[in-house]
Amino acid sequence: MSDLDHLPAVGGPATRGLSAAGYTCLRDLAGVPRADLAALHGVGPKAISIIESALEAHGLALG
């Protein structure tokens, strides 16, 4: 199991918002537009920054 197989530590509200939208692991977030994530309940600029950094560590990015 790699870092891509789970969500990064973005806090409870953001994790719940991502999970409710069907994003259950980091690899699910590759290519997703920032605006789509920002529209989710609990997902703010800090969570998006953490997600971007985690994706970049694997050579991936948001859309």
Backbone torsions as a table, in degrees:
resi	resn	phi	psi	omega
1	MET	NA	128.9	-178.3
2	SER	-109.3	177.4	177.3
3	ASP	-60.0	-24.5	180.0
4	LEU	-73.2	-13.2	-175.2
5	ASP	-91.2	3.2	176.2
6	HIS	-146.9	164.2	178.7
7	LEU	-78.0	146.6	175.1
8	PRO	-69.1	165.5	-179.1
9	ALA	-74.9	92.3	-177.9
10	VAL	-110.6	4.9	-179.5
11	GLY	97.8	156.6	-175.4
12	GLY	-59.4	-52.5	-178.7
13	PRO	-59.2	-43.1	179.9
14	ALA	-67.1	-41.3	178.6
15	THR	-61.1	-43.6	178.6
16	ARG	-64.9	-41.2	178.3
17	GLY	-63.0	-43.7	178.1
18	LEU	-64.1	-45.6	-179.4
19	SER	-63.1	-41.2	179.6
20	ALA	-63.2	-29.2	179.1
21	ALA	-86.6	-0.5	177.1
22	GLY	96.3	5.4	178.1
23	TYR	-93.0	104.8	-174.7
24	THR	-109.1	-8.6	177.7
25	CYS	-150.0	164.3	-176.8
26	LEU	-58.6	-39.5	-177.8
27	ARG	-62.6	-26.5	177.3
28	ASP	-64.6	-24.0	-174.2
29	LEU	-89.0	-12.4	179.8
30	ALA	-62.4	125.9	177.7
31	GLY	86.8	-6.8	179.2
32	VAL	-74.1	131.5	178.8
33	PRO	-62.8	141.0	177.9
34	ARG	-52.7	-41.9	-177.3
35	ALA	-61.3	-35.9	178.8
36	ASP	-64.9	-42.0	179.2
37	LEU	-68.9	-41.7	-178.7
38	ALA	-62.8	-24.6	-179.6
39	ALA	-78.2	-13.1	-178.3
40	LEU	-78.5	143.1	178.8
41	HIS	-60.9	127.5	176.6
42	GLY	88.0	-7.1	-177.8
43	VAL	-101.3	107.3	-179.1
44	GLY	-113.7	-171.8	-177.9
45	PRO	-56.7	-38.9	-179.1
46	LYS	-65.4	-44.6	179.3
47	ALA	-63.4	-41.2	179.8
48	ILE	-64.1	-40.1	177.5
49	SER	-61.8	-43.1	178.1
50	ILE	-62.8	-43.2	179.3
51	ILE	-63.0	-45.2	179.6
52	GLU	-60.0	-44.0	179.4
53	SER	-63.1	-41.9	179.6
54	ALA	-64.9	-40.7	178.0
55	LEU	-65.7	-44.1	-179.1
56	GLU	-59.7	-33.2	178.5
57	ALA	-63.1	-17.9	179.6
58	HIS	-112.9	13.0	179.3
59	GLY	73.6	22.1	-179.4
60	LEU	-115.2	170.9	179.8
61	ALA	-154.3	164.0	171.4
62	LEU	-72.5	166.4	-178.6
63	GLY	-79.5	NA	NA
